[in-house]
């Protein structure tokens, strides 16, 4: 019985850990700020960003931090984004990178915004 309990405990812990580490990366751009989950500002320099973003071609690639896939419909999105005009209005500052391997958090304290 104790072996069953140990295996069950490991599975439960693993399940909760995987839920907490999954990042929402299917995004949809909304027209109005009030519709957004996250307000985003695009910075000019990588050193100023919170998250380095790479737009992937396929939805199945959008599983890791900073790898975003733009969905066609709002209902398909994990997060709804609104792009603001001023840095001070943003919840999250992003910088677009040229390569998929460059995507990821530069300042991870804001990672909760994309979970």
C-alpha positions in Angstrom: 0.0 0.0 0.0 2.8 2.4 0.8 4.3 2.0 -2.7 0.9 2.8 -4.2 0.7 5.9 -2.1 4.2 7.0 -3.0 3.5 6.6 -6.8 0.2 8.4 -6.4 1.9 11.3 -4.6 4.5 11.6 -7.2 1.9 11.7 -10.0 -0.1 14.3 -8.2 2.9 16.5 -7.6 4.0 16.1 -11.2 0.6 17.0 -12.5 0.5 20.2 -10.4 4.0 21.1 -11.4 3.2 20.7 -15.1 0.1 22.9 -14.8 2.2 25.7 -13.1 4.9 25.6 -15.7 2.7 25.7 -18.8 2.7 29.0 -20.4 -0.2 30.5 -22.4 1.2 31.3 -25.8 -1.7 31.3 -28.2 -2.5 35.0 -28.4 -5.2 37.2 -30.0 -5.0 40.9 -30.4 -8.1 42.7 -29.2 -9.4 46.1 -30.4 -10.1 47.6 -27.0 -8.0 47.8 -23.9 -10.9 46.7 -21.7 -11.0 43.4 -23.6 -7.4 42.5 -22.9 -5.8 40.1 -20.4 -2.4 41.8 -20.9 -1.4 45.2 -22.2 1.7 45.0 -24.3 4.3 47.5 -25.4 7.0 46.7 -28.0 10.4 48.1 -27.0 13.2 49.1 -29.4 16.0 47.4 -27.5 16.2 43.9 -26.1 17.7 45.2 -22.8 14.5 47.0 -22.0 12.1 44.1 -22.4 10.5 41.7 -20.0 9.9 39.0 -22.6 11.6 38.2 -25.9 9.0 37.0 -28.4 9.2 34.9 -31.5 6.1 34.3 -33.6 5.9 30.6 -34.6 4.3 29.3 -37.7 2.3 26.5 -36.2 0.1 26.3 -33.1 1.9 23.2 -31.8 5.1 25.2 -31.5 3.5 27.7 -29.1 4.2 25.8 -25.9 7.2 27.6 -24.5 7.8 31.1 -23.1 7.9 33.7 -25.7 6.9 31.5 -28.6 3.6 33.1 -29.6 1.1 31.9 -32.2 -1.6 34.3 -33.3 -5.0 32.6 -33.4 -7.7 33.6 -35.8 -10.5 33.8 -33.2 -10.6 35.3 -29.7 -12.1 32.1 -28.3 -9.0 30.1 -29.3 -6.6 32.3 -27.4 -4.9 31.6 -24.1 -4.3 35.3 -23.7 -5.9 38.4 -25.3 -3.4 41.2 -25.9 -3.8 44.9 -26.4 -0.8 46.8 -27.8 -0.5 50.2 -26.0 1.2 53.3 -27.4 3.2 54.2 -24.3 5.6 52.1 -22.2 4.0 53.4 -19.0 0.6 51.9 -20.0 2.0 48.4 -20.4 1.8 45.3 -18.2 4.4 43.6 -20.3 7.2 44.9 -22.4 8.2 42.7 -25.3 11.0 42.6 -27.9 10.7 40.6 -31.1 13.6 38.3 -31.8 14.7 36.8 -35.1 15.3 33.3 -34.0 13.1 30.8 -32.1 15.9 29.9 -29.8 16.2 33.5 -28.5 12.6 33.6 -27.2 12.1 33.6 -23.4 11.9 35.7 -20.3 14.4 38.4 -19.7 12.7 39.5 -16.5 10.8 36.5 -15.1 8.9 38.2 -12.3 6.3 39.1 -14.9 5.9 35.5 -16.1 2.5 35.2 -14.2 1.0 37.5 -16.9 1.3 34.8 -19.5 0.2 31.8 -17.4 
